Amino acid sequence: MEVILLQHVDNLGRRGEVVKVRPGYARNFLMPRGLVAAATAGAKRRVEQESRKFVAQDNRARDEANAVAEKLAAVELTVPVKADEDGKLFGSVSVLDVQHLLDAQGVTLERRQIVLDQAFKQLGDFEVPVKLHLDVRGTIKLHIVRE
């Protein structure tokens, strides 16, 4: 089934693209969330007319994300935590902890923008990836030290 993306969808495409998906995926997941519309001739014409506006919005968002990425490159976070002699933490440092530390530094990010596969459970220096835009990624230096 061909659909037009009304918003960016990870692993599928960008806003305004016509993509082929399985009918059940479109009908049960994408359409109820307002992410796609059926690819009719009228919908394609409407999307083509609005594409200039989409491109301008995307360029502004990319520029803002680049500015935030440059700001994040200078940020170094230090987290004092309780740990045993081997360097294992009593607890962990999660996305929420990183978000609170960034808020204290004056950088506001949403929790879903901070990309961690799992929480940190060891002392050490880490780089935390941040997804700011489809094309822009940043990193934060995180130092986990013994309290």
GIDA-V497489 format. One record per run of one state. SS is the DSSP state (helix for helix, strand for strand, loop for the rest). FROM is the first residue (numbers start at 1). TO is the last residue. If there is no record, write none. Layout:
ss:SS from:FROM to:TO
ss:SS from:FROM to:TO
//
This chain:
ss:loop from:1 to:1
ss:strand from:2 to:5
ss:loop from:6 to:8
ss:strand from:9 to:9
ss:loop from:10 to:12
ss:strand from:13 to:13
ss:loop from:14 to:17
ss:strand from:18 to:20
ss:loop from:21 to:22
ss:helix from:23 to:30
ss:loop from:31 to:35
ss:strand from:36 to:38
ss:loop from:39 to:40
ss:helix from:41 to:73
ss:loop from:74 to:75
ss:strand from:76 to:81
ss:loop from:82 to:82
ss:strand from:83 to:83
ss:loop from:84 to:87
ss:strand from:88 to:93
ss:loop from:94 to:94
ss:helix from:95 to:105
ss:loop from:106 to:110
ss:helix from:111 to:113
ss:strand from:114 to:115
ss:loop from:116 to:119
ss:strand from:120 to:122
ss:loop from:123 to:123
ss:strand from:124 to:131
ss:loop from:132 to:136
ss:strand from:137 to:146
ss:loop from:147 to:147
//
